[in-house]
């Protein structure tokens, strides 16, 4: 029979931040700078993808969703942290804590599966380039993306309901910057073993499934790259995936350290550092690693800036009737728009003549 919440705790106190005034001010300035830079970087990427027809393809569709997640993730936690640092108000209501944890787990779960989908996208692009647009259609992209958000939602709903139907009747001090599963679970005065087992099992199954898709995709990509006789082609093919691999390694490593383990191993000081990596720094680094060093995105941003400055160069918007077709020529595979209004193309830089 399910235990009902007999909690006597109506609010929690976040004690993960320093009480020293000089340290609080420095942390406030640092966190505010990181947050504003994260917002600026990811919003810029979204604007570039939305307004420039050269970026209207599956890879950038997924990157747009990643940028949206990277906007939401720090927005869940950083504003409350800034309030605590500036005003010294570390109190968060029971409902606020529950909502914060729900949204955080939702975003983390969604991103784990989105990264797996992006790995599959790169696998098809490199290992099956001639069939890329027939396999990874925009309809499939929409279905996969919606699927990641739905899985993230129900995964978070399960975790949140299991935790906040426990009883909290003793300490209300959360030893973290924000409400997260391990520190909140540690405060419960109810038996938590069975619920921990359920959350670990679900997190293990979902996380290992996403990781397996990512790992298998990159094993196939690695073999395909090694089979290319041209060093230049190998470099170009693998460079399209190196950024994704970097983000995957950082995000998977930090989330596994946080969530796929029993609460008895919870270490406040270690977990604060790990949570800072995936909750604050990763959303800042993603637009830099993925997009802002990408020549296509740089070109799109240049066209956006030119439009703002009134130089007469306008980013192109894809018409609803735009279709993409594969054109093989000169050893390269290109995706060319059939729209009469623009002829944007994406060069996959794959030397098909030197494939195994």
N, C-alpha and C positions, 0 to 999 in steps of 0.2 A: 504494500500500500504506500502511495506516495506521501512523503512527509510535507506538511504544510509549513509555511514560513511563520515561525513564532518569534521572529526577531524583535528584540527590544532596542536595537540600534537604528536610529533615524538618520544618522549622518556619519560620514567617515572623515578622517583627517589624513591628508597626504603629507607624510613626513620625510619624503625622499630628498627634499631640497634643503639647502643650507639656511641656517637662521642668522648667520653673520651678515650685517647690513652691507659691508663692502663687497662680500662675495655675491650676495643677492643682486646687487646692482650690476656687477660684471656679467653674471649669468643672464640677467634680464637683457642686457645689450646684445650679448652673444646669441641668445635664443631668438630675439627679435630679428636680428640680422639674418640668421639662418632661415627663419620662417619666411621673411619677405623675399629673400633670394630664391627659396623653393617655390613660392607662389609665382614670382616673376618668370622663372625658368620654365615651369610647367605650363603656365598660361600662354607664354610665348609659343611653345611647341604646339599647343592646341590651336592657336590662331593660325599658325603656319600650315598645319595639316588641314584645317577647315577651309582656308581661303585659297590655297594654291593647288591647282589641278595636277601638278606633277607629283603630288603626294597622295593622290586618291587611289591607293592600291592597298591590298590586304595588310602588308607589313606595317604601314603607317596607321591603318585603322586600329590595329592592336596597340601600337605605341600611343595613340590618342587615348585609348582606354587606360593604359598604364599611367599616363600623365594625369588623368582624372583621379585615379586612385591615389597618386602621389600628392594631389592637392587635398584630398579628403583626409588622408592618414594623419598628417601633422595638425590639421585643423581640429581633429578630435581631442588632442591632448595639449598642444602648445598654448592656446589661449588661456586655459586654466592655469598652466604653469606660469605664464607671464603675470596673471593676476596674483598668484601666490607670491611671486618674487617682488612685485611692485607694491602690493598692498598688504602683504603678510597674511592674506586670507587663504588658509589651506583647507578649509572645510568644503566638503562636497556632499550633497544630499544623497540619501540611499538610492532614490530614483535616478539622480544624476550619475552616480557611480555605475549603476546597472546599465544605463544608456551608453555611457562612455565605453564600458567593457564590450557591450553588444556591437557597437559600431566598429570598434578596433578589431575584434575577432572577425567581423564581417569583411572588412577591408583586407586583412591579412589572408584570410581564406580565399577570397576572390583573386588576390594577386598571385597566390601560389599556383592556382589553376590557369590563370592568364599567362604566366611565364611558361607553363607546359604547352599551352596552345601556341605561343610564339615560337617555341622550340620546334614543334611540328611544322609550323609554317616555313621555317628556315630549312628543315629537312626536305620538304617538297620542292622548295625553290632551288636547292642545290642538287638533290638526287634525282628529281623528275622535272627538270626545267621546261621541257616541251609541253608538259601537261599541267603546269603550275596553275594557270588561270582557270582551267576546266575543273581541277580538283578543289583549289581554294577559291571558290566563287564568293562573291559578296554575300550571297544568301547563307553559305556555310559559315562565313565570318560572323554574321549576325547571330546565327544559332549558337556557335561556339562561345561567343562573348556573353550572350544572355545566359547560357548554361553556367559560365563561371560565376556570374553575379548571383544566380539562383542558388548554386551550391554553397557559395559563401554565406548567403542569407540564412539558409536552413542549418548550416553547420554552426553559425553563431547563435541562432535561436536555441539550438540544443544545449550548447555550452552554457549560455546565460541562464536558461531555465534550471539547469542542474545545479548551478552555483547559488543563485539567488532564491531558491526555495529551501536553502539551508537555514539554520538558526544562527544569528549573530547576537550574542548576549554578554560578551566580555569586552575585550579591547576593540576599539574602532579606529586604530591607527594603522593605515596602510603604508607599509614600508616601501614605497615606490613613488615615482613622479605622478603617476596616474593610476586608475583602477585597472588592474590586470589580473589574470586568472591565478597565478601562484600566490601573490601577496594577499588577495582577497580570500582565497581558499584557506590560507593559513589562519585567518581570524575566526573561522567558524567554530562554534562549540558543539556542532553535531558531528557524528561519524562521517568521514568523507571517503573512506576506502572504496566503496562501491561506485560512487560517482566519479572518483578519480580514474577508476578502471574503465568506465564507460568513455570518459573524455579522452583518455590516452588511447583507447582502442579506435575510436572514431578518428582522432587526429592522426594516428598511425596509419590507418587504412587510406584516408584521403591524401595525407601527405606523401606516403610511399607510392600511391598511384600516380600522383602528379610528378613525383621525382622519377619514377620508372619511365614515363612518357618522355620526359626531358633527357634522361640518360640514354635511352635507346635511340632517340632522334640524333643525339650528338655522336653516338657511336657510328651510325650510318653516315653522318656528315664527315666524320674523321676518315673513314675508309674511302669515301668518294673523293675527298681532297688528296689523300695519299695516292690515289690512282691517276691523278692528273700528271701528265708528263711535263707540262709547262709550269715552271716555278712561279711565274707571274700570275697565271690563272689560279694556282693553288692559294697564293697569297690573297688575291682578290676575293676568292670564294670564302676563305676562312675569315677574312676581315669583316664580312657581313654578319658573322656569328660571334666574334670575339667579345663585342660589347654585351650581347645578351648573356654569354657565358659568365662574364664578370659579375653582372647583376644577379644572376641565378645563384652563383656560389655564395655571394655575400648575403642575399636574402634567405636562402634555404638554410645556411649555416646558423644564422642568428635566430631564426624562428624555431628551428629544431632544438637549439639550446634552451629556448624559453619554454616551449609548450610540450614537447615530447619527452617528458620525464615526470616522475612523482614529485609531489610538493615537499616531501621530506628532504629533497636535495636542494631546495630553494636557498639561494645565497643572495641577500639583498644587495650587497656591494657589487658582486659580479653581474647580477641581473640588471642593475641600473646601467651599466656600461653597454651590455648587449642590447637592451631595449632602446638605448640612445642611438645605436647603430641602425637598427631596422626601422625605428619609428620616426627618426628625425634626419639622420644623415643620408640614408638610402634615398628618400624622396628628393633630397637636394642633388645627389650625384646622378640619379637616373637620367635627367634631361641632358646632362653634360656627357655622360658615357654613351648614351644612345643616339642623341640627336644633334646636339650643338656642335659636335665635331664632324657631323655628316655633311658632305658637300651638297647633297640635295636639299637638306633642311636649311643649310646656310644660304643657298640660292633662293629658297622660298622666303626666308626672313629678309633677305636683301630686297626682294620684290615688295614685301609688305612695307618695309621702311621707305622705299622709293615712293610707294603710293601715299604714305602718310605725309611725306615731304612734298608731294605734288609734282614729282618729276615726270609724271606721265607714264610710269611703268606700273601696270595694275596686275595684281595676282589674279590668275584665271580661276573661275569657278566651273566645275564640271557640270555639264548639262545632264538632265535626267536620262537622256538617250545615249549617253556615252557608253561605248563598249570597248573592251581591250582585246586585242588579238596578238597572237605570237607571230613574230617575223624572224626567220632564221636567215642570217646573211653575214658574210665576212667572218664566220666562225663564232659570232656572238648571238645571243638570244635577247631580243628586245620586246618589250610590251608597248604597243602603239595604240593610241586612242583613235577611234573611228569618227569622232566628232569633227564636224566641219569647222567648228569654232576654234578648236585648238588641236594640236598634234603632239601632246605630251607623251613622253615615253620613258620607260624605266629600263635602264641597261643593267641586266643582272651580272654582267662582267664574267660570264662563264664561257670558257673556250671549249666548245663542244667537240672540236676536232681532236682534242687530246684527252678525251675521257676514256676510261678503261672499257 
